[in-house]
Amino acid sequence: MSALASNADEGREIARPTQSQREPEWLRERLHAWIKTRAGDDAAVTEVELPSANGMSSETLLVQAVIDGAPESLVVRVAPLESSDPVFPSYDLDGQFRLIGHVAETTDLPLPKLWWSEPDDGPLGAPFFVMSRVDGRIPPDVMPYTFGSWVTEASAEERAEMARRSVAVIAQVHAAPTDGAAVDQPLPGETALQAHIRRLRDFYTWASRDGEGAPLIERGFAWVQENLPAESEPVLCWGDARIGNMIYDEFTPAAVLDWEMAALGPRELDVAWMIFLHRFFQDLTEMAGMEGLTDFLTREQAAADYQAATGHELRDLDFYTLYAALIHAVVMYRIQTRAIHFGQAAAPDDPDDMIMHRKTLEAMLDGTYWESIK
């Protein structure tokens, strides 16, 4: 086994430890009985697969079923069991189901067909929802697409088109009405950004409840509070806006996935998240001595593509890309505490080392990051 393959397997195990997953045959039997209550006695579930690239939070099941006499390829998103030490403190899959439905009804975004939401934890031990499977290809996270993938093998022109269309997806999300969207609302007197920061702080407090926390994260929160920008009008934000959450037909988005981080907020939140997540993978690639994709999803081009799609000029991207790095730091900190819990990682002497992009966040806080990559 190559070193890269070994690292990939280790990464998948840390992201979703196998001991936290349900057994496929048990799932098939339970889903087989359940689907008859929704689609009739002739409905059947014939196969359930747990993909190796399963998510870090909710469980994703690939299901083959028969509905109304026709074969159907389905995806089932299942909330994690409490015993699996979930990444997030709570999961509202029914809310995600309703949000996807809202976006599907009010925009032209490419979204999987929704079938059913099951808020009762009786059938599978946790709530879940069912949607159709969309064929296509997804930029891999493990190993990152920047290390070598169909994205790196594409031409510069194809990647530019992919980036433009991906940013256009964000613009379409932002065009969805905020009324009727199943997302948390700001508290009285809060702006949408202030509410977002408060919820991130609450998540970090929960994630660090059994440890000392990370001084770098505390430094990041202090910087954010001291540098709050004037906000644009809030829009519906996808939250986890990145190319790894899209299925592509060639270089065109064919389906938009993963809405658990959706929120109201300034439109800069989503674009900065897409920019930062690419930089996160690019930095890892350069640390490994590889070239990666220096010309892809650059901050300047993503902002220009967004303005071309919406007419809106993004502001304060230094703030929003740093805030994206802080959000990612909190999520990475939580994932590492979970890996430690499952025996997949050892607790470091310095808790800041639990943040994989520590040097990036430090450089952003020092104001030297973006000038260093020009």
Summary of the structure (lengths in Angstrom):
residues: 374
radius of gyration: 20.5
end to end distance: 36.5
largest distance: 63.0
contacts: 1160
relative contact order: 0.12
helix: 47%
strand: 13%
